[in-house]
Amino acid sequence: MPSQPLPMRGMPLAQVENAPPVQLVSSNLNISLERRDAGAAVASPFGCPTVNGQETLAQVPRSVLGSEDDVGAVMWTSARDVHAADPVVNMSLVGPPTSFTLYTAETEELEVKDSPDPVMLSLSLSPDSKKRAAKSNDTLECRYFEEELGEWSTEGCVTVDLDGNNNLGCHCGHLSDFIA
C-alpha cells in the first residue's frame, strides 16, 4: 500500500516513498524534492542537477535521521549566491551555491546540528576551477552560510578532495546552504 504524500508548505513532496525525485530545472535555479524510507535515505545520496550541468550530492548517515522511518529532502542549486553576503566570496565562487534540508514525515524540518557523523556533500565545481586554484595557489574550501552572523563560514565543516574531477567534498555536522 503506498504511503501518504509528504506535503511541504502545501506541496506534496512525493506520492510514494523511494519514487524518483521531482526536479524543477531552469537556467538560474534547480530544485530537487524527494521522499525516501530511512534505509533508502542512507543507502544512496540525494542529488540535484546544478546550473552548470553537473550534479551535487548529499549522503546522509543513519544517525542523522534519528528515529525517523522516512524523510523528505529538498535540495537546490543556484547560479548565484542568493545571500549576497560577501562581495569577495561572490567573486571567488567556484561552484554553484547549494542548499540541503531534511524533513520529517510530519513535514517539520529535521534539525541537523553538531552531528558526530557528518553529512557528506559533493559540491560540483565550475570547469577548470581546480586548475585555476592550483595555478594561483588558492585553496578550495567548503563554506556554509551562518545565518546568525550573515556571512559564509568554514566552522564545523571539513573540506576533502573527493576525486580528480570537478567535485569538492564537504563533511559537515549540520545542514545549511553551502558553497565552494
BAFI-3210 file (N, C-alpha, C; in Angstrom, 3 decimals, decimal comma, padded with zeros to 6 digits):
// residues 180
n [1|2|3|4|5|6|7|8|9|10|11|12|13|14|15|16|17|18|19|20|21|22|23|24|25|26|27|28|29|30|31|32|33|34|35|36|37|38|39|40|41|42|43|44|45|46|47|48|49|50|51|52|53|54|55|56|57|58|59|60|61|62|63|64|65|66|67|68|69|70|71|72|73|74|75|76|77|78|79|80|81|82|83|84|85|86|87|88|89|90|91|92|93|94|95|96|97|98|99|100|101|102|103|104|105|106|107|108|109|110|111|112|113|114|115|116|117|118|119|120|121|122|123|124|125|126|127|128|129|130|131|132|133|134|135|136|137|138|139|140|141|142|143|144|145|146|147|148|149|150|151|152|153|154|155|156|157|158|159|160|161|162|163|164|165|166|167|168|169|170|171|172|173|174|175|176|177|178|179|180]
n.u [000,844|000,689|002,419|001,282|001,179|003,883|003,448|004,800|004,897|002,384|002,751|002,864|005,530|006,294|004,393|004,838|007,042|010,533|010,269|011,295|013,031|011,306|012,027|012,807|013,982|015,954|017,627|018,760|018,115|017,839|015,826|015,328|013,127|012,374|011,244|012,042|012,346|013,972|016,056|016,625|017,330|019,832|021,270|021,915|023,094|021,310|020,437|020,945|020,587|022,956|023,279|025,367|025,356|026,266|026,163|025,132|025,633|024,338|025,114|023,620|024,152|022,886|022,549|021,875|019,226|017,850|015,060|013,394|011,333|010,876|011,914|011,833|013,492|014,862|016,645|018,540|020,168|021,911|022,583|023,777|025,077|022,691|022,490|024,120|026,065|028,794|030,863|033,480|033,584|031,579|032,837|034,732|033,513|033,503|031,798|028,304|026,099|024,594|021,822|020,674|018,151|016,450|013,329|010,800|008,326|006,094|006,288|007,963|010,933|013,875|016,084|019,471|022,276|025,478|026,168|027,753|028,368|029,136|027,224|027,770|028,694|028,902|030,085|029,631|032,030|032,890|033,924|037,375|038,074|039,625|042,112|042,639|042,743|044,975|046,992|047,051|047,729|045,625|043,367|040,849|037,796|035,139|032,238|029,665|026,505|026,274|023,675|023,070|025,238|025,270|027,067|029,477|030,960|033,523|033,459|032,872|032,780|034,530|036,750|037,226|039,083|037,408|037,761|039,608|038,194|035,614|034,628|034,106|034,533|032,534|032,284|030,046|028,660|026,150|023,260|022,707|023,070|025,430|028,682|031,417]
n.v [-001,177|002,182|004,831|007,791|011,066|013,370|016,397|019,611|022,688|023,070|021,696|018,537|016,350|013,864|011,231|008,575|006,741|006,522|006,945|008,300|011,469|014,655|017,105|020,447|022,443|025,123|027,898|029,413|028,370|025,279|022,692|019,942|017,542|015,021|011,924|009,428|006,139|005,374|003,488|003,610|006,261|006,399|004,637|005,526|008,574|011,734|013,830|016,673|018,351|020,700|024,183|024,347|022,013|019,736|017,549|017,890|016,222|014,630|012,697|010,948|010,036|007,312|007,989|010,680|010,740|009,894|008,652|008,584|007,074|007,562|010,136|013,439|015,255|018,329|019,858|022,409|024,179|027,061|029,664|031,863|033,462|033,455|034,765|036,966|037,945|038,557|040,342|039,647|036,862|036,210|036,888|034,922|032,458|029,065|027,169|026,248|027,685|025,659|024,192|022,089|020,342|018,430|016,794|015,700|013,039|014,330|016,773|018,605|020,492|018,619|018,955|019,227|019,330|019,783|017,074|013,980|012,239|013,121|014,776|014,114|016,021|016,439|018,822|020,359|021,742|024,617|024,257|023,633|024,909|023,798|023,663|026,396|027,282|025,866|026,979|029,603|029,274|029,175|027,984|025,631|025,603|024,415|026,118|027,289|028,966|031,101|031,971|033,545|035,277|036,304|035,664|033,782|030,772|028,481|026,939|023,955|022,369|020,161|020,250|018,152|016,499|014,962|013,597|013,441|015,005|017,396|017,957|018,841|017,822|018,062|017,724|017,906|018,600|019,574|020,993|023,262|026,151|025,849|026,550|026,425]
n.w [000,000|-000,916|000,729|002,476|000,956|001,400|002,385|001,704|002,787|001,594|-000,768|-002,229|-001,535|-002,574|-003,931|-003,342|-001,294|-001,990|-004,704|-007,891|-007,714|-007,713|-009,956|-010,639|-013,135|-014,241|-015,876|-013,869|-011,346|-009,749|-008,436|-006,293|-005,103|-002,788|-001,381|000,924|002,418|005,539|005,178|002,405|002,289|003,504|001,993|-000,597|-002,125|-001,951|-004,679|-006,866|-009,909|-011,199|-012,133|-013,875|-015,261|-013,969|-011,080|-007,720|-004,675|-001,669|001,039|003,602|006,946|009,003|011,708|011,693|010,981|013,194|014,906|012,762|010,317|007,643|005,401|004,003|001,455|000,446|-001,993|-003,463|-006,116|-007,246|-009,645|-008,599|-005,594|-003,345|-000,956|-001,034|000,668|000,928|-001,030|-001,821|-001,475|-003,310|-005,727|-005,816|-006,075|-006,956|-007,683|-007,904|-005,451|-002,943|-001,315|001,303|002,874|005,316|006,033|008,333|008,335|009,135|008,016|009,259|009,698|009,880|012,294|011,986|013,657|014,959|014,580|015,290|013,277|010,124|007,531|004,189|001,598|-001,899|-003,711|-006,777|-008,983|-010,930|-014,350|-014,758|-012,351|-010,276|-011,506|-011,963|-009,298|-008,343|-009,957|-009,006|-006,413|-004,624|-002,104|-002,268|-000,610|001,459|002,399|004,608|005,032|007,664|009,350|011,637|011,804|009,292|007,251|005,258|006,395|007,566|009,774|011,550|009,338|007,167|004,547|001,796|-000,763|-003,221|-005,646|-008,727|-010,411|-011,058|-008,376|-004,989|-001,725|001,182|004,462|006,954|010,187|010,280|008,603|005,902|003,790|001,233|-000,218|-002,553]
ca.u [000,000|001,532|002,332|000,623|002,104|004,575|003,294|005,784|004,382|001,269|003,094|003,288|006,905|006,223|003,253|005,295|008,424|011,554|009,990|012,304|012,794|010,672|013,059|012,486|015,267|015,971|018,992|019,271|017,802|017,376|015,291|015,029|012,302|012,350|010,849|012,616|012,357|015,280|017,059|016,993|017,939|021,250|021,906|022,459|022,993|020,319|021,134|020,266|021,404|023,403|023,088|026,476|025,197|026,782|025,233|025,560|025,118|024,386|024,996|023,156|024,346|021,671|022,425|021,258|017,779|017,246|014,037|012,518|011,212|011,048|012,247|011,779|014,680|014,786|017,975|018,538|021,406|021,629|023,672|024,365|024,989|021,405|022,606|024,859|026,604|030,176|031,261|034,732|033,206|030,836|033,770|035,594|032,750|033,996|030,710|027,007|025,619|023,719|021,132|020,150|017,319|015,669|012,050|010,166|007,075|005,092|006,696|008,744|012,344|014,672|017,245|020,746|023,214|026,530|026,120|029,084|028,548|028,846|026,582|028,844|028,242|029,795|029,734|030,231|032,822|032,860|035,012|038,742|038,296|040,750|043,331|042,863|043,137|046,346|047,869|047,159|047,994|044,432|042,850|039,405|037,225|033,695|031,708|028,213|026,022|025,969|022,573|023,140|026,274|025,059|028,274|029,911|031,907|034,023|033,370|032,022|032,860|035,861|036,842|038,003|039,155|036,716|038,285|040,377|037,277|035,105|033,842|034,777|033,804|032,239|031,745|029,545|027,791|024,899|022,756|022,612|023,397|026,865|029,364|032,850]
ca.v [000,000|003,379|005,707|009,068|012,095|014,196|017,771|020,555|024,033|022,996|020,983|017,175|016,085|012,706|010,404|007,270|006,699|005,965|007,261|009,241|012,829|015,660|018,103|021,653|022,862|026,351|028,383|030,077|027,670|023,898|022,196|018,516|017,153|013,571|011,250|008,079|005,500|005,592|002,625|004,163|007,585|006,247|003,730|006,259|010,016|012,598|014,606|017,762|018,873|022,072|025,055|024,156|020,722|018,632|017,165|017,992|015,071|014,662|011,378|011,145|008,874|006,886|008,685|011,992|010,563|009,591|007,608|008,764|005,929|008,091|011,561|014,195|016,076|019,411|020,332|023,319|024,821|028,350|030,253|032,986|033,454|034,069|035,571|038,185|038,396|038,995|040,513|038,938|035,458|036,114|036,938|033,746|031,216|028,137|026,235|026,829|027,527|024,502|024,081|020,747|020,313|017,209|016,985|014,512|012,672|015,321|017,980|019,528|020,414|017,756|019,752|018,523|020,285|019,166|015,621|013,363|011,619|014,218|014,668|014,247|016,694|016,517|020,072|020,442|022,943|025,073|023,650|024,148|025,680|023,218|024,067|027,824|027,406|025,377|027,969|030,825|028,854|029,337|026,765|025,463|025,185|024,357|027,086|027,271|030,290|031,259|032,939|034,497|036,274|036,845|035,505|032,422|030,291|027,115|026,281|022,765|021,637|019,761|020,163|017,000|016,341|013,710|012,913|014,317|015,678|018,698|017,862|019,149|017,208|018,910|016,896|018,845|018,076|020,341|021,282|024,701|026,497|025,617|026,982|026,069]
ca.w [000,000|-000,947|001,895|002,238|000,468|002,373|001,919|002,156|002,550|000,676|-001,997|-001,907|-001,913|-003,462|-003,587|-002,893|-000,841|-002,871|-006,106|-008,387|-007,237|-008,547|-010,205|-011,388|-013,680|-015,034|-016,091|-012,673|-010,104|-009,873|-007,170|-006,280|-003,958|-002,752|-000,145|001,000|003,728|006,161|004,560|001,100|002,507|003,835|001,035|-001,738|-001,889|-002,574|-005,695|-007,556|-011,010|-010,994|-013,291|-014,812|-015,916|-013,169|-010,023|-006,340|-003,938|-000,204|001,645|004,977|007,827|009,715|012,992|011,470|010,847|014,488|014,898|011,606|009,408|006,299|005,392|002,768|001,240|-000,533|-002,347|-004,596|-006,527|-007,874|-010,437|-007,840|-004,138|-003,029|000,266|-001,389|001,945|000,896|-002,427|-002,083|-001,660|-004,568|-006,843|-005,823|-006,146|-007,973|-007,942|-007,562|-004,082|-002,773|-000,033|001,551|004,079|005,529|006,706|008,883|007,663|009,562|007,295|010,082|009,357|010,742|012,666|011,990|014,245|015,761|014,441|015,319|011,966|009,204|006,237|003,214|000,383|-003,046|-004,384|-008,113|-009,222|-012,317|-015,112|-014,610|-011,123|-009,538|-012,205|-011,673|-007,892|-008,224|-010,593|-008,206|-005,028|-003,790|-001,504|-002,391|000,667|001,621|003,366|004,792|005,394|009,084|009,329|012,755|011,515|007,952|006,453|004,950|007,397|007,403|011,079|011,612|008,077|006,737|003,097|001,335|-002,213|-003,500|-006,820|-009,598|-011,326|-010,647|-007,147|-003,739|-000,621|002,333|005,538|007,963|011,238|010,245|007,253|005,656|002,421|001,096|-001,429|-002,655]
c.u [000,888|001,339|001,666|001,635|002,694|004,459|004,368|005,336|003,317|001,543|003,516|004,696|006,981|005,059|003,682|006,741|009,295|011,232|011,098|012,000|012,015|011,722|012,524|013,816|015,091|017,413|019,590|019,087|017,283|016,956|014,976|014,283|012,185|011,927|011,400|012,370|013,795|016,371|017,545|017,697|019,428|021,996|022,526|022,232|021,781|021,086|020,277|021,161|021,784|023,179|024,232|026,476|025,760|025,743|025,892|024,877|025,226|024,130|024,708|023,442|023,067|021,474|021,754|019,737|017,086|016,240|013,094|012,524|011,316|011,227|012,011|013,047|014,372|016,222|017,829|019,939|021,045|022,834|024,392|024,256|023,704|021,454|023,291|025,512|027,981|030,633|032,554|034,439|032,477|031,774|034,584|034,823|033,289|032,960|029,401|026,671|024,580|023,090|020,581|019,427|016,559|014,403|011,539|008,914|005,955|005,388|007,357|010,211|013,064|015,952|018,479|021,786|024,205|026,486|027,535|029,410|028,171|027,984|027,696|028,274|029,328|029,340|030,417|030,938|032,681|034,043|036,335|039,003|039,441|042,074|043,669|043,334|044,584|047,337|048,094|047,439|046,833|044,004|041,345|038,876|035,713|033,299|030,205|027,785|025,596|024,932|022,657|024,148|026,089|026,281|028,575|031,005|032,361|033,859|032,403|032,006|034,319|035,816|037,716|037,983|038,560|037,316|039,075|039,501|036,824|034,170|034,713|033,927|033,671|031,579|031,357|028,625|026,474|024,462|022,553|022,679|024,917|027,381|030,781|033,568]
c.v [001,238|004,204|007,021|010,092|012,892|015,640|018,677|021,949|024,014|022,230|019,561|016,929|014,915|011,854|009,077|007,372|006,070|006,115|008,190|010,656|013,664|016,753|019,228|022,247|024,127|026,807|029,048|029,297|026,272|023,407|020,718|018,206|015,639|013,060|009,832|007,485|005,603|004,743|003,168|005,511|007,475|005,396|004,450|007,752|010,653|013,435|015,689|018,219|020,321|022,878|024,938|022,752|019,537|018,249|017,347|016,861|015,283|013,254|011,564|009,901|008,560|007,671|010,052|011,883|010,254|008,456|007,709|007,518|006,351|009,606|012,144|015,016|017,122|019,879|021,282|023,810|026,075|028,830|031,352|032,750|034,191|034,925|036,904|038,814|039,031|039,117|039,782|037,460|035,299|036,088|035,654|032,426|030,335|027,054|026,855|026,661|026,402|024,541|022,671|020,749|018,996|017,548|015,649|014,203|013,637|016,695|019,032|019,368|019,543|018,509|018,864|019,530|019,516|017,644|015,046|012,647|012,656|013,817|014,941|014,815|016,624|017,726|020,116|021,782|023,349|024,444|024,388|024,910|025,114|023,631|025,526|028,015|026,956|026,376|029,180|030,532|029,134|027,977|026,729|024,988|025,249|025,391|026,909|028,661|030,297|032,375|033,969|035,603|036,930|036,750|034,032|032,022|028,873|026,308|025,093|021,949|021,308|019,606|018,975|016,968|014,978|012,925|013,905|015,112|017,010|018,606|018,193|018,566|018,164|018,015|017,830|018,143|018,805|020,514|022,773|024,939|026,435|026,191|026,442|027,278]
c.w [000,000|000,314|001,491|001,736|001,614|001,919|002,501|001,781|001,456|-000,608|-001,652|-002,416|-002,879|-003,008|-002,976|-002,445|-001,907|-004,356|-006,600|-007,889|-008,243|-008,727|-011,070|-011,840|-014,507|-015,201|-014,848|-011,377|-010,423|-008,495|-007,321|-004,983|-003,966|-001,382|-000,188|002,376|004,246|005,515|003,232|001,257|002,822|002,814|-000,153|-001,536|-002,558|-003,596|-006,299|-008,703|-010,723|-012,263|-014,287|-015,414|-015,167|-012,129|-008,665|-005,580|-002,434|000,318|003,138|005,812|008,610|011,008|012,854|011,434|012,173|014,366|013,701|010,716|007,947|006,391|004,013|002,667|000,185|-000,747|-003,518|-004,876|-007,312|-008,682|-009,665|-006,338|-003,753|-001,773|000,003|-000,165|001,836|-000,561|-002,771|-002,310|-002,984|-005,768|-006,941|-005,828|-007,261|-008,279|-007,508|-006,085|-004,032|-001,396|000,095|002,889|004,123|006,300|007,238|008,079|008,019|008,983|008,168|009,704|010,382|011,066|012,743|012,437|015,118|015,720|014,492|014,006|010,914|008,013|005,229|001,916|-000,683|-003,849|-005,738|-008,261|-010,677|-013,057|-014,909|-013,313|-010,287|-010,177|-011,909|-010,233|-007,706|-008,815|-009,698|-006,734|-004,090|-003,252|-001,707|-001,058|000,637|002,681|003,479|005,228|006,852|009,204|010,441|012,501|010,155|007,069|006,214|005,919|007,059|008,697|011,044|010,338|007,771|005,223|002,730|-000,188|-002,537|-004,640|-007,650|-010,535|-010,754|-009,458|-005,953|-002,620|000,544|003,379|006,687|008,949|011,303|008,795|007,118|004,157|002,318|-000,212|-001,397|-003,211]
res [m|p|s|q|p|l|p|m|r|g|m|p|l|a|q|v|e|n|a|p|p|v|q|l|v|s|s|n|l|n|i|s|l|e|r|r|d|a|g|a|a|v|a|s|p|f|g|c|p|t|v|n|g|q|e|t|l|a|q|v|p|r|s|v|l|g|s|e|d|d|v|g|a|v|m|w|t|s|a|r|d|v|h|a|a|d|p|v|v|n|m|s|l|v|g|p|p|t|s|f|t|l|y|t|a|e|t|e|e|l|e|v|k|d|s|p|d|p|v|m|l|s|l|s|l|s|p|d|s|k|k|r|a|a|k|s|n|d|t|l|e|c|r|y|f|e|e|e|l|g|e|w|s|t|e|g|c|v|t|v|d|l|d|g|n|n|n|l|g|c|h|c|g|h|l|s|d|f|i|a]
***
